[in-house]
Amino acid sequence: MNPIGRNWVSRGGALLAGVAAAWLLAGCGNIFVPKHKVTVDAICAAGVEKPAGKSFRLVAKKTILTQSPADVGVISACVSAALAHAGMFEAPAIAPPDLIVEVSCGQESAPRADPAARETFLELSARPNQGKAMASSREAEIWNVRVSIQGLSGRIESAMPLLSAVAANYTAADTRFQTQIEVPQNNVSITAVREAALRTLDAKAAAAAAAAGETK
């Protein structure tokens, strides 16, 4: 297995229809359904298989593009739900994960004449955890996927079900070029991620409320 090097293939604007087609088959039958335009840039080390069946732990990674506050709980819930939907599972707190997945997201804050050009992005970067660490890994990155949309006017959390669902689908994939796909608003993966994330957040809120009641 060769780790990802930094001499990556130069990114271009070519559209890889073959890569995108399989994911777009779900929910795209109605041409009148609004579609989100999502830019995808995924790379993967040679010989790395899809991570279905592997455990993961999310680690927040700082980004230099965002200066606006974000709800880490919402972002984590969406990414975890998307990876689970793709066949992975979150490692128990007492067990080391198979993969450490670094999460970076943000919204470009530089002023622009056209607000529709402002980018909101999510980036996932995976490292193997052969050393059985609990929350970090110094091993070489084996896959990275960055997805983004433009023109989001609200908080970045509102885009996380969409971006997480797309990113999870491109784990351990290599698009070779930056490409743009169209994702139907009613795509089943987005709905599944949103509903699973809401269940997780509701459960955590209920647990916190119960714990607060016990301390009174």
C-alpha angles and dihedrals in degrees: 000000000000117000119231112273127207093241089086123169110277110262118239137173097256116136113230098207093176093057094047099041098076093053094044094055090083112083099352100108096101111070090197094062110106113249132210118222107223126184114217129194114175132169132178138185117251116274097015113139128211109284096232109142094023126117122235142190122205120228122187115238122200118242128205095208101066129069098162121097118254133192103249091193093059093046092048092048092052095047092046091049092049094050090047090050087054091055103268126114135213112252116242114257092250096049131073113243127234090232135027108214115198114207125206126173139158151134125257106250102187112117114256133184090229114049089195089071095060111117127223114190146180123199128190122192122185130205125181118244105213089145090063094234117170102224112359142041133197093195120116120278111259101186139009131186127185122188128180146171131200133227101029107160100186134057118310092243090073090065096047099092089054097042094042093050093051094043093051090053091056098048112133090009132123116212089180088211137038105266139181123226133184116233120193113238090232095052109149093227092058091049092048092050093047094050094045091048091050091051090051093049092047091050092050091048091050092048091049091049091049092049091049090051092052092054094055 
